[in-house]
Every structure is written in structure tokens, then in C-alpha cells.
Amino acid sequence: MTEEEAAPYAPDLNKSPFSDDYHFEPDMFHSLHCLNAIRMDLDKAYYSIHHNHHHEELEEAIKNSTMFPHDWDRIHRDHCLDQLRQAIQCHGDLSPVPLYHYNDDPIGLGVGQVHTCRKWEPMRKWMDLRGAN
């Protein structure tokens, strides 16, 4: 983003060290990043073996950085859980979810519904036109 575009969202934001712009991403992409981070955090043993080497390099860089605290994994996970909580609450989807009761159990099992979503392609095109990847 340009300085004028960025100002309402983060007046104290630093310019990117890689360009003369301010870096942002749409909230849905940040939420998808957080969902993926939590997914990998839930099964660290699997993802330490099966995830690409860039993740390992990033983890090592974070571990050796003075910018990130020693408990970065927990801080990042808590941030991501809060990010997803806000996204869910702000979206406010009121689609009815049927609750099925089995064996007279008072607790029902919710079965998700198929949702009608925004078209992904125009959002991706908007990002591509702005040089985001």
C-alpha cells in the first residue's frame, strides 16, 4: 500500500525494507495463515517431517532472532486463535446447523452446512494486481 492508503489502518507502520511500500494482506489471507499455523501446531511431529524446508528455516531464524521472544510459538498460537475468533464473530454467519442427538444424549452433534461464499478468483486477481503473493 502507499502511505496514504496505509495511514488509516496503521499510522505508525514502518515501510517494508524490500520496497518503498507498506505491506498489508487482506484479513481472510491472514486468517487462512493462522488456521494453517494452528493445524501444524496440533501435529508438530508430523509437520516437522513432512513440511517443506522453508518452515524449518523460518523456525530457526525466529529462534535465533532478538526480535521474537523465547515463547514465540505460544504467542503466535494465541494471536492466531484470537484472529480466528474475531473473524468468526465479525462474519456472524447465522446459517442453521442441525444438531443430531444419539442414544438420548443431551449433547447434540453439529453437522456443518455447505456455505455460499464470495468468489475466490476476483479476490486473488485483486491481490495479484497489487503485487501480493
C-alpha positions as CSV (number, residue, x, y, z in Angstrom):
1,M,0.0,0.0,0.0
2,T,1.0,3.6,-0.4
3,E,1.5,5.8,2.6
4,E,-1.9,7.4,2.0
5,E,-3.6,4.0,1.8
6,A,-1.9,2.7,4.9
7,A,-2.4,5.7,7.2
8,P,-6.0,4.9,8.4
9,Y,-5.0,1.4,9.4
10,A,-1.6,1.7,10.9
11,P,-0.3,5.3,11.2
12,D,2.9,4.0,13.0
13,L,3.7,1.2,10.5
14,N,7.2,1.0,9.1
15,K,7.9,0.8,5.3
16,S,9.0,-2.5,4.0
17,P,12.7,-3.0,3.9
18,F,12.3,-4.6,0.5
19,S,10.3,-1.8,-1.3
20,D,9.1,1.7,-0.8
21,D,5.6,0.5,0.2
22,Y,3.7,-0.6,3.3
23,H,2.8,-4.3,3.4
24,F,-0.7,-5.5,4.3
25,E,-2.7,-8.5,3.5
26,P,-6.5,-9.0,3.4
27,D,-7.8,-10.4,6.6
28,M,-9.0,-13.6,5.0
29,F,-5.5,-14.4,4.0
30,H,-4.2,-13.7,7.5
31,S,-6.9,-15.9,8.9
32,L,-6.0,-18.7,6.5
33,H,-2.4,-18.4,7.6
34,C,-3.5,-18.7,11.2
35,L,-5.7,-21.7,10.5
36,N,-2.7,-23.4,8.8
37,A,-0.4,-22.5,11.7
38,I,-2.7,-23.9,14.3
39,R,-3.2,-27.1,12.1
40,M,0.6,-27.6,12.0
41,D,0.9,-26.8,15.8
42,L,-1.6,-29.6,16.6
43,D,0.7,-32.2,15.0
44,K,4.2,-30.9,15.3
45,A,5.8,-34.4,14.9
46,Y,4.1,-34.9,11.5
47,Y,4.8,-31.4,10.1
48,S,8.4,-31.4,11.3
49,I,9.0,-34.4,8.9
50,H,6.6,-33.6,6.1
51,H,6.6,-29.8,5.8
52,N,8.9,-28.1,3.4
53,H,12.4,-26.8,4.4
54,H,11.3,-23.2,4.4
55,H,9.3,-23.7,7.6
56,E,12.3,-25.2,9.3
57,E,14.5,-22.3,8.2
58,L,11.9,-19.8,9.4
59,E,11.6,-21.6,12.8
60,E,15.4,-21.5,13.1
61,A,15.5,-17.8,12.2
62,I,12.8,-17.0,14.8
63,K,14.7,-19.0,17.4
64,N,17.9,-17.1,16.8
65,S,16.3,-13.6,16.4
66,T,16.3,-11.0,19.1
67,M,13.0,-9.7,17.7
68,F,11.0,-12.7,18.8
69,P,10.6,-13.7,22.5
70,H,11.6,-17.3,23.6
71,D,7.9,-18.3,23.8
72,W,7.1,-17.2,20.3
73,D,5.2,-20.4,19.4
74,R,2.7,-19.8,22.2
75,I,2.4,-16.1,21.5
76,H,1.8,-16.8,17.8
77,R,-0.8,-19.6,18.5
78,D,-2.7,-17.3,20.9
79,H,-2.6,-14.5,18.4
80,C,-4.0,-16.8,15.7
81,L,-6.7,-18.2,17.9
82,D,-7.8,-14.6,18.7
83,Q,-7.6,-13.7,15.0
84,L,-9.9,-16.6,14.1
85,R,-12.3,-15.8,17.0
86,Q,-12.6,-12.2,15.7
87,A,-13.1,-13.4,12.1
88,I,-15.9,-15.8,13.2
89,Q,-17.6,-13.2,15.4
90,C,-17.4,-10.5,12.8
91,H,-18.6,-12.7,10.0
92,G,-21.7,-13.6,12.1
93,D,-22.9,-16.4,10.0
94,L,-26.4,-17.3,11.0
95,S,-26.8,-20.4,8.9
96,P,-28.7,-23.1,10.9
97,V,-26.5,-26.0,11.9
98,P,-28.6,-29.1,12.6
99,L,-27.8,-30.8,15.9
100,Y,-28.2,-34.6,15.9
101,H,-28.8,-36.4,19.2
102,Y,-27.7,-40.0,19.5
103,N,-28.7,-42.6,22.1
104,D,-30.7,-40.0,24.0
105,D,-27.6,-38.0,24.7
106,P,-28.5,-34.4,25.7
107,I,-25.5,-33.0,23.8
108,G,-26.1,-32.7,20.1
109,L,-23.5,-33.2,17.3
110,G,-23.5,-30.3,14.9
111,V,-23.2,-31.2,11.3
112,G,-21.8,-28.3,9.2
113,Q,-23.6,-27.0,6.1
114,V,-22.4,-26.1,2.7
115,H,-22.0,-22.3,2.5
116,T,-22.3,-19.9,-0.4
117,C,-19.1,-17.9,-0.3
118,R,-17.5,-15.0,-2.2
119,K,-15.8,-15.9,-5.4
120,W,-12.1,-16.6,-4.8
121,E,-10.8,-15.7,-8.2
122,P,-11.6,-11.9,-8.2
123,M,-10.0,-11.6,-4.7
124,R,-6.9,-13.4,-5.9
125,K,-6.8,-11.2,-9.0
126,W,-7.1,-8.1,-6.9
127,M,-4.1,-9.4,-4.8
128,D,-2.1,-10.2,-7.9
129,L,-2.7,-6.8,-9.4
130,R,-1.3,-5.3,-6.2
131,G,1.9,-7.4,-6.3
132,A,0.9,-9.6,-3.4
133,N,1.6,-13.3,-3.4
